[in-house]
Structure formats: structure tokens, C-alpha cells
Amino acid sequence: MKTDSELAKKYGKKIPFKTPEGYFDNFTEQLMKQLPEKETVEMSEISMWERVKPWVYMVAMFCGLMFSIRVIVGEKPENKTDYTIESISELPDEYIEPLMEQTMMDDYTLYQYLTDADTPIYP
């Protein structure tokens, strides 16, 4: 590739492009004459529906989203049991067995707990 000095020797430093004298003096007036006339566009009045429409769409979107989530996730059924039991002897055996399994006590620890023994429940 040729260096700048070689190119300067071959072609010189003369600028090859020139503009006519006084070209930029009247440039803006000549350009404005060549442009077409600007068309005036009348703005119509915005109706109330056009102003409210984005908000209505947003509310509808959130309602649909909430409904979709309720359908997909669903509601857990509530097991309401209204027991007013005065003592453990009134509780049916079918309810005692799961309670005993959840306590994770062996028979001896349960015996100590039920007899109100003074020894600690969990050593």
C-alpha cells in the first residue's frame, strides 16, 4: 500500500472539488423554493372512548390473568371439622392413629407422657 507521501507526490495536495462562488449565500432560499408545500392535517377531536380504551384493556387483561391463575392453581378444599371434644376418650380411634404416627413417639415415651411422669420426654 502506498504511503501518504507517495500519494501526495503523484496527485498533489490540491483539492479537486470546488463550489461555485456565492453558492451557499442563497442556498436556503433556493432549497425552500424547491420543496413542495406542506399539507396541513386537521387533528380530529379525541373521543372519550379513545382516552379510556387503554385502561379498559389493561383492566380486562388483569382480570383474565387472575381468572387463569385461579383455574390453573385451583383452590385447596378446606377440611373443616368442628370437634368440641372434652376428653381424648371421646375422640374416635380412626383419628387417634394418625395423630400418634405424627408425634413420632415410641410406646414408652407415650406412656411416660400420658402418666405425667417427671422424666423428660426427649432425652
VENJO-V35986 format. One record per residue. N is the residue number from 1. SS is DSSP state (@ for helix, = for strand, . for the rest). PHI is phi in whole degrees, -180 to 180 (NA if undefined). NEAR is the number of other C-alpha atoms within 12 Angstrom. Layout:
# VENJO-V35986
n->(N	N)
ss->(SS	SS)
phi->(PHI	PHI)
near->(NEAR	NEAR)
This chain:
# VENJO-V35986
n->(1	2	3	4	5	6	7	8	9	10	11	12	13	14	15	16	17	18	19	20	21	22	23	24	25	26	27	28	29	30	31	32	33	34	35	36	37	38	39	40	41	42	43	44	45	46	47	48	49	50	51	52	53	54	55	56	57	58	59	60	61	62	63	64	65	66	67	68	69	70	71	72	73	74	75	76	77	78	79	80	81	82	83	84	85	86	87	88	89	90	91	92	93	94	95	96	97	98	99	100	101	102	103	104	105	106	107	108	109	110	111	112	113	114	115	116	117	118	119	120	121	122	123)
ss->(.	.	.	@	@	@	@	@	@	@	@	.	.	.	.	.	.	.	.	.	.	.	.	.	.	.	@	@	@	@	@	@	@	@	.	.	.	.	.	.	.	.	.	.	.	.	.	@	@	@	@	@	@	@	@	@	@	@	@	@	@	@	@	@	@	@	@	@	@	@	@	@	@	.	.	.	.	.	.	.	.	.	.	.	.	.	.	@	@	@	.	.	@	@	@	@	@	@	@	@	@	@	@	.	.	.	@	@	@	@	@	@	@	@	.	.	.	.	.	.	.	.	.)
phi->(NA	-81	-83	-63	-68	-66	-67	-66	-67	-72	-106	83	-105	-73	-82	-79	-102	-138	-108	-65	-64	74	-65	-86	-67	-111	-63	-67	-66	-67	-67	-66	-68	-80	-74	-73	-65	-76	-82	-90	-111	-83	-85	-81	-73	-80	-78	-64	-63	-64	-77	-90	-54	-62	-69	-64	-64	-67	-63	-64	-64	-67	-64	-64	-65	-63	-64	-63	-66	-64	-71	-71	-76	76	-104	-77	-69	-95	-97	-98	-122	-97	-102	-119	-102	-80	-141	-69	-71	-82	-76	-63	-64	-68	-93	-73	-60	-64	-64	-68	-70	-75	-74	58	-104	-83	-63	-66	-65	-64	-61	-64	-66	-71	-93	56	-70	-82	-77	-67	-72	-116	-69)
near->(6	9	9	12	12	12	13	13	12	12	12	12	13	11	9	8	7	9	11	10	9	9	13	12	12	13	15	12	12	12	13	12	12	10	11	8	8	8	7	6	6	6	6	7	9	10	9	11	12	13	12	13	14	13	14	15	15	13	14	14	14	14	14	14	15	15	15	13	13	13	12	11	11	11	10	9	6	6	7	6	8	6	13	9	11	8	9	14	10	13	15	14	12	11	16	15	13	12	16	16	14	11	16	15	17	15	14	16	21	21	15	17	18	15	12	12	13	12	15	12	20	14	5)
